């Protein structure tokens, strides 16, 4: 006979229902997350994204009370044009709408979008303002050009960077 966490008899169907309910919540969070990291341009472009997002990690903890999903160890989020890597990602959602409000990525963060690669130790995505703030030795590389600074803010809708204490390396003599 199977028992639940309170040592009361239960059946597998009841347990499967709760697993199913948690998975539905997780799939909703992942769907919203995919729109955020998919094509970081505009809401219209995000709606046109085709194909699934795949998020893999060694561990996942979903907390329905706190409205969070914690992906840990070797986290990889892939979509049509963007790949986001981190050791840990904590996704926050609005308690009423379920929309993602913030994503904290920590440990060996790397975002690849087209030819652009941005690395840092930490990154935080804010849905309000559509921006990502990279900290902990942020570095952006594209077509041989390198940009570093203390803090790098990427304004997604404008495809623009704001960098504190910036250094930019533009290679000489290369034809483009």
VOBA-1610 file (N, C-alpha, C; in pm, whole numbers, padded with zeros to 5 digits, always signed):
BEGIN
Unk+00084-00118+00000Unk+00000+00000+00000Unk+00089+00124+00000Unk+00056+00223-00082Unk+00131+00348-00088Unk+00075+00445+00015Unk+00163+00532+00068Unk+00120+00632+00165Unk+00169+00768+00120Unk+00098+00874+00160Unk+00142+01008+00127Unk+00236+01060+00235Unk+00274+01188+00227Unk+00372+01243+00321Unk+00320+01247+00464Unk+00191+01229+00485Unk+00134+01226+00620Unk+00107+01083+00666Unk+00163+00986+00593Unk+00146+00843+00620Unk+00001+00799+00614Unk-00077+00865+00531Unk-00215+00823+00508Unk-00219+00745+00377Unk-00303+00645+00368Unk-00312+00568+00243Unk-00354+00659+00127Unk-00295+00637+00012Unk-00334+00712-00108Unk-00319+00620-00227Unk-00373+00662-00337Unk-00356+00580-00456Unk-00269+00654-00557Unk-00215+00580-00649Unk-00123+00638-00749Unk-00193+00742-00834Unk-00324+00724-00859Unk-00398+00820-00940Unk-00399+00957-00876Unk-00418+00964-00745Unk-00419+01091-00673Unk-00282+01158-00683Unk-00175+01082-00665Unk-00040+01138-00676Unk-00015+01187-00817Unk-00056+01108-00917Unk-00038+01149-01056Unk-00112+01279-01086Unk-00228+01300-01025Unk-00302+01424-01045Unk-00221+01544-00997Unk-00159+01534-00879Unk-00080+01645-00827Unk+00045+01668-00912Unk+00107+01562-00958Unk+00223+01577-01048Unk+00177+01645-01176Unk+00063+01600-01231Unk+00008+01659-01352Unk-00020+01808-01332Unk-00081+01845-01218Unk-00114+01985-01188Unk+00013+02069-01183Unk+00119+02018-01115Unk+00246+02091-01108Unk+00310+02104-01245Unk+00300+01999-01327Unk+00360+02004-01460Unk+00288+02107-01548Unk+00156+02118-01536Unk+00081+02218-01613Unk+00130+02358-01575Unk+00148+02383-01445Unk+00198+02512-01399Unk+00338+02537-01455Unk+00423+02436-01452Unk+00559+02449-01503Unk+00560+02476-01652Unk+00476+02404-01728Unk+00468+02426-01872Unk+00424+02569-01901Unk+00332+02622-01821Unk+00289+02762-01839Unk+00405+02857-01816Unk+00481+02834-01708Unk+00597+02919-01681Unk+00699+02911-01794Unk+00725+02791-01842Unk+00823+02773-01950Unk+00775+02842-02077Unk+00645+02834-02106Unk+00592+02901-02226Unk+00613+03051-02219Unk+00585+03109-02103Unk+00605+03253-02086Unk+00753+03286-02095Unk+00835+03205-02030Unk+00981+03225-02033Unk+01033+03221-02176Unk+00978+03131-02257Unk+01025+03119-02395Unk+00998+03246-02474Unk+00887+03312-02445Unk+00858+03436-02515Unk+00959+03544-02476Unk+01007+03538-02353Unk+01101+03640-02305Unk+01239+03626-02365Unk+01290+03503-02374Unk+01427+03489-02423Unk+01433+03456-02571Unk+01319+03435-02633Unk+01313+03392-02772Unk+01385+03486-02865Unk+01319+03583-02913Unk+01377+03683-03001Unk+01362+03814-02927Unk+01470+03864-02870Unk+01463+03980-02783Unk+01449+04107-02866Unk+01334+04127-02926Unk+01312+04247-03006Unk+01185+04318-02962Unk+01072+04277-03013Unk+00947+04343-02977Unk+00840+04239-02948Unk+00731+04284-02890Unk+00623+04191-02858Unk+00568+04126-02984Unk+00562+04202-03095Unk+00513+04147-03221Unk+00604+04037-03271Unk+00734+04059-03263Unk+00829+03958-03308Unk+00822+03835-03220Unk+00803+03855-03090Unk+00793+03741-02998Unk+00673+03654-03035Unk+00563+03716-03072Unk+00444+03640-03108Unk+00467+03556-03233Unk+00561+03598-03319Unk+00588+03527-03443Unk+00688+03414-03427Unk+00745+03399-03309Unk+00844+03294-03287Unk+00778+03159-03305Unk+00843+03075-03383Unk+00790+02942-03404Unk+00885+02841-03344Unk+00831+02731-03304Unk+00913+02625-03248Unk+00912+02629-03096Unk+00942+02516-03038Unk+00937+02505-02892Unk+01061+02560-02825Unk+01048+02586-02697Unk+01165+02615-02615Unk+01193+02490-02533Unk+01319+02463-02516Unk+01359+02348-02437Unk+01449+02398-02325Unk+01408+02373-02202Unk+01490+02409-02086Unk+01532+02280-02019Unk+01663+02265-02004Unk+01713+02147-01936Unk+01795+02190-01816Unk+01789+02109-01713Unk+01871+02130-01594Unk+01876+01998-01520Unk+01970+01987-01429Unk+01979+01864-01351Unk+01874+01862-01240Unk+01825+01979-01200Unk+01727+01985-01091Unk+01628+02098-01117Unk+01503+02074-01087Unk+01398+02175-01099Unk+01313+02172-00973Unk+01290+02291-00916Unk+01202+02304-00800Unk+01098+02411-00832Unk+00972+02372-00840Unk+00863+02467-00865Unk+00793+02495-00732Unk+00776+02623-00700Unk+00709+02662-00576Unk+00586+02743-00612Unk+00470+02678-00608Unk+00346+02744-00646Unk+00307+02854-00548Unk+00341+02839-00421Unk+00309+02941-00321Unk+00388+03069-00348Unk+00515+03055-00380Unk+00602+03171-00405Unk+00598+03216-00552Unk+00532+03139-00638Unk+00522+03168-00781Unk+00660+03175-00845Unk+00741+03072-00817Unk+00875+03066-00874Unk+00903+02926-00928Unk+00999+02921-01019Unk+01052+02794-01068Unk+01204+02808-01065Unk+01271+02718-00994Unk+01415+02722-00979Unk+01477+02609-01059Unk+01557+02646-01159Unk+01631+02550-01241Unk+01775+02554-01191Unk+01832+02436-01159Unk+01967+02433-01104Unk+02056+02334-01178Unk+02184+02364-01177Unk+02291+02281-01232Unk+02277+02262-01383Unk+02371+02318-01454Unk+02379+02302-01600Unk+02250+02341-01671Unk+02201+02460-01645Unk+02074+02506-01703Unk+02098+02557-01845Unk+02019+02509-01938Unk+02026+02553-02077Unk+01883+02579-02125Unk+01859+02701-02172Unk+01728+02738-02228Unk+01751+02769-02376Unk+01683+02696-02463Unk+01701+02713-02608Unk+01570+02748-02675Unk+01581+02840-02771Unk+01468+02876-02856Unk+01525+02906-02993Unk+01439+02940-03086Unk+01477+02959-03225Unk+01606+03038-03244Unk+01622+03153-03181Unk+01740+03235-03208Unk+01827+03263-03088Unk+01793+03209-02971Unk+01864+03244-02848Unk+01891+03120-02765Unk+02011+03117-02706Unk+02045+03013-02609Unk+02095+03084-02485Unk+02043+03045-02370Unk+02085+03102-02243Unk+02135+02991-02153Unk+02260+03006-02106Unk+02322+02908-02017Unk+02342+02972-01880Unk+02330+02894-01775Unk+02361+02940-01639Unk+02370+02818-01547Unk+02433+02837-01433Unk+02436+02731-01334Unk+02301+02723-01262Unk+02231+02839-01257Unk+02106+02847-01182Unk+02018+02956-01242Unk+01889+02929-01257Unk+01792+03030-01301Unk+01670+03024-01211Unk+01633+03139-01157Unk+01513+03149-01075Unk+01414+03238-01151Unk+01300+03180-01185Unk+01198+03249-01265Unk+01083+03288-01172Unk+01051+03418-01168Unk+00942+03471-01087Unk+00822+03499-01176Unk+00701+03468-01127Unk+00582+03499-01205Unk+00482+03577-01120Unk+00399+03654-01187Unk+00293+03731-01122Unk+00188+03635-01066Unk+00146+03656-00943Unk+00051+03563-00880Unk-00086+03564-00946Unk-00125+03675-01006Unk-00257+03683-01068Unk-00256+03638-01213Unk-00163+03692-01292Unk-00163+03664-01436Unk-00077+03544-01473Unk+00021+03510-01389Unk+00114+03403-01424Unk+00227+03448-01514Unk+00225+03575-01555Unk+00330+03628-01642Unk+00463+03635-01566Unk+00571+03610-01638Unk+00703+03621-01578Unk+00733+03768-01553Unk+00780+03798-01431Unk+00813+03936-01396Unk+00963+03957-01388Unk+01038+03849-01356Unk+01181+03864-01336Unk+01246+03726-01348Unk+01369+03725-01399Unk+01448+03602-01404Unk+01588+03635-01353Unk+01632+03562-01251Unk+01768+03576-01200Unk+01849+03457-01250Unk+01955+03484-01324Unk+02046+03379-01370Unk+02180+03402-01302Unk+02237+03297-01243Unk+02364+03311-01173Unk+02459+03198-01209Unk+02587+03229-01203Unk+02691+03130-01226Unk+02714+03099-01372Unk+02826+03144-01425Unk+02865+03116-01564Unk+02752+03146-01663Unk+02697+03266-01656Unk+02588+03306-01745Unk+02644+03334-01884Unk+02575+03281-01984Unk+02614+03306-02123Unk+02488+03310-02207Unk+02471+03421-02281Unk+02357+03436-02371Unk+02412+03447-02512Unk+02361+03364-02601Unk+02402+03368-02741Unk+02280+03404-02823Unk+02291+03512-02900Unk+02183+03555-02989Unk+02247+03596-03120Unk+02218+03520-03224Unk+02280+03542-03354Unk+02432+03535-03339Unk+02504+03643-03375Unk+02650+03645-03365Unk+02698+03705-03233Unk+02607+03746-03148Unk+02642+03813-03022Unk+02648+03712-02909Unk+02757+03720-02830Unk+02774+03635-02712Unk+02798+03728-02593Unk+02715+03716-02490Unk+02729+03798-02369Unk+02753+03702-02254Unk+02861+03726-02179Unk+02892+03642-02063Unk+02901+03729-01938Unk+02872+03668-01824Unk+02884+03735-01695Unk+02866+03631-01586Unk+02881+03673-01462Unk+02856+03582-01350Unk+02709+03586-01308Unk+02641+03699-01335Unk+02501+03713-01298Unk+02428+03794-01405Unk+02301+03765-01421Unk+02216+03843-01510Unk+02075+03842-01453Unk+02008+03956-01463Unk+01869+03966-01418Unk+01786+04025-01530Unk+01681+03953-01567Unk+01586+04001-01667Unk+01469+04064-01593Unk+01429+04183-01637Unk+01312+04252-01583Unk+01209+04267-01695Unk+01092+04209-01675Unk+00987+04219-01776Unk+00943+04365-01793Unk+00930+04435-01679Unk+00896+04576-01686Unk+01019+04650-01736Unk+01009+04711-01850Unk+01122+04780-01910Unk+01198+04694-02010Unk+01163+04565-02018Unk+01227+04474-02114Unk+01378+04494-02117Unk+01444+04461-02004Unk+01589+04478-01998Unk+01654+04364-01924Unk+01782+04344-01955Unk+01864+04245-01884Unk+01985+04319-01831Unk+02014+04300-01702Unk+02131+04362-01641Unk+02232+04252-01611Unk+02351+04265-01673Unk+02459+04169-01654Unk+02560+04229-01557Unk+02601+04153-01455Unk+02702+04197-01359Unk+02800+04083-01334Unk+02912+04116-01271Unk+03014+04014-01247Unk+03096+03990-01372Unk+03178+04087-01407Unk+03266+04080-01526Unk+03189+04057-01656Unk+03090+04142-01687Unk+03016+04123-01812Unk+03103+04152-01933Unk+03079+04076-02038Unk+03157+04091-02162Unk+03066+04055-02279Unk+03063+04142-02380Unk+02986+04117-02501Unk+03082+04110-02619Unk+03065+04008-02702Unk+03151+03989-02819Unk+03062+03970-02940Unk+03094+04045-03047Unk+03020+04032-03173Unk+03113+04072-03288Unk+03126+03983-03384Unk+03210+04008-03502Unk+03350+04055-03465Unk+03410+03999-03363Unk+03546+04036-03323Unk+03553+04158-03233Unk+03446+04234-03222Unk+03442+04350-03132Unk+03410+04301-02991Unk+03481+04360-02893Unk+03463+04319-02754Unk+03430+04440-02669Unk+03329+04425-02582Unk+03290+04532-02492Unk+03283+04473-02351Unk+03345+04541-02253Unk+03340+04497-02114Unk+03303+04615-02026Unk+03274+04587-01901Unk+03242+04692-01805Unk+03210+04632-01670Unk+03173+04718-01576Unk+03132+04670-01443Unk+02989+04619-01447Unk+02903+04693-01517Unk+02761+04658-01526Unk+02717+04688-01669Unk+02646+04592-01728Unk+02602+04606-01867Unk+02450+04588-01870Unk+02379+04689-01916Unk+02233+04682-01926Unk+02196+04671-02072Unk+02125+04564-02107Unk+02082+04541-02245Unk+01934+04574-02255Unk+01902+04679-02330Unk+01763+04720-02354Unk+01713+04642-02475Unk+01634+04543-02449Unk+01596+04446-02550Unk+01522+04509-02668Unk+01418+04586-02640Unk+01336+04643-02748Unk+01414+04740-02837Unk+01517+04802-02780Unk+01596+04899-02856Unk+01724+04837-02911Unk+01755+04713-02875Unk+01880+04646-02911Unk+01998+04740-02883Unk+02004+04787-02758Unk+02101+04888-02718Unk+02160+04852-02582Unk+02288+04886-02561Unk+02357+04859-02436Unk+02388+04989-02362Unk+02381+04985-02229Unk+02430+05090-02141Unk+02536+05023-02055Unk+02659+05076-02057Unk+02769+05007-01989Unk+02839+05103-01893Unk+02853+05060-01767Unk+02927+05137-01667Unk+03074+05098-01674Unk+03164+05199-01672Unk+03309+05177-01680Unk+03345+05089-01799Unk+03302+05131-01916Unk+03318+05048-02036Unk+03459+05053-02094Unk+03495+04942-02156Unk+03614+04930-02239Unk+03569+04860-02365Unk+03613+04914-02479Unk+03573+04857-02607Unk+03699+04827-02687Unk+03706+04709-02744Unk+03818+04668-02829Unk+03764+04646-02969Unk+03814+04726-03064Unk+03776+04713-03204Unk+03902+04668-03280Unk+03903+04547-03334Unk+04024+04498-03400Unk+04060+04582-03523Unk+04192+04602-03542Unk+04240+04681-03657Unk+04257+04594-03779Unk+04245+04658-03893Unk+04282+04597-04017Unk+04194+04483-04067Unk+04087+04457-04002Unk+03998+04351-04051Unk+03896+04412-04145Unk+03872+04343-04255Unk+03769+04387-04349Unk+03637+04325-04310Unk+03535+04407-04318Unk+03400+04356-04282Unk+03306+04377-04395
//
